[in-house]
Amino acid sequence: MTNVRIVSFKTGDAVTKIVLYEITRWIAGGTPVIGVSYDSFGVEGGATTSVSWGSQYDTATGSFLTKMPTGIVIRQSNGPEMGDIISAHRTSPGAIQLVGAMSKATVTYQCSDPCVVDTRTFLTMWPK
């Protein structure tokens, strides 16, 4: 017989769509760590925003080990749609720099290593 365990994937976002997941680490007798690529969606100030994320999620604790934005699309209700691919690199032990490949937008985000980027904080920092 096979044991089945249902795991809640809690992002804290209003709407989430899982794009891809895979087991990245599973110690015998334990619960797996999964790699999850997902999109989160929100509406604020007349704009609909979609953020793509890459993450590692610990199913034992129900928490992120790492979480980084990889892309963003902002759709203004009466204006254009702007999309960007986001890359990250560490600038110090306590900070990373997030850079838009097309817009050249740059924000410095304070976080330890490994980094878990908070969706709401990221969205307030990212230029509209």
N, C-alpha and C positions, 0 to 999 in steps of 0.2 A: 504494500500500500504506500502511496505517496502522500506526504504531508503538504498541505497547501496553506499558505498564509497570505491574507489580504493586507496590503500595506497602503496607508493613506499617504498621498503625495501632497503636502501642504506648502504652497508657495506664498501664501499671504496675499495673493493678487485676486482681484474680483473674478476674472475669467482667465483660464489657462488651457492651452492645447498642447499636449505632449506630441512632439514630432518624432523623437527617437529615444529609446532607452536600451541599456545593456548592462549586464552584471559586470562590474569591473573588479570586484574583490569579494570573495566569499570563503571565509574560514570554516572548516568543518565544525558542525555543531552550532555555528553562529548564524547571523542574518547577513544578507549581502549589502554591499555598497553598490549603488547603481549610478551609472553615468546617464544623465538626462538632458536632452536638448528639448527646450519647450518655448512656446510663445506666450506672453502675457498681454492682455488687452485692457485698455481703460479709456474713459472719456472724462475730459476735464477742460474747462475753459473754452468750449467750442471746438475742441480738437479730439480726434480719436487717435490713440497711440498704441502701437504694437511694438513690443520689445522681444527680441530673440535672446535666449539665454543658454549658456553651457554650464552644467553643474555636476557635482558629485553629491549624492544624497545618501545618508546613513539610515537604512531602514530600521535599525535597532533603536535609534534615538528619535527618528522622525525629523531630522534636521539636516541642513546643508553643511557639507564640509567645505565646498567651494561653490561660488556662483558668480558668473561674469556675464555682462551683456556682450552679445556678438553682433547685434544689428538693431536698428530702430527705424520705424516708419511712422511719420506724423502726418495725419490727414486733417487739414483745417476744414471746417464745415463750409466755408465760403471762399476757399483758396486752394492753393496747390498741395500736392502730396510730396513730402520730402523723405527720402530714405537714405540710410547710411550704413556702412559696415564698420563695426567698432573693433579696434584692437586695444590690447592692454599691455603695459609693461611696468615693472616695479621701478620706482624712482628712489625709494628709500625703504628701510625696514618697516616703516609705518604708512607707506603711501604707494598708490599706483597711479599711472596716467592713462586715461581712456581717450583714444583719438579716433575721430571720424575719418575714414579713408577718402570720402568724397568731399565732405564739407570742411575738412581740416579743423573741425571743432576739437578743442582739447579741454578736459577737466581733470583736476587732481582729486582723487578720492582717498580719504584716510581709511586704511584698513591694515590689519596684520597679515602675516603669511601663515596659512592660506587665507585667501580673501573671500568674503561673502558680501557681495554688493547688495544693498537694500534697494528695492525697486523704487519706492517713493523718493528716497534721497537722491538716487540717480536721476530720476525724472525732473526733480527741481533744479538739479545742477546742469542738465544738458540743455544747450540753447534750443529755442523753439524756432 
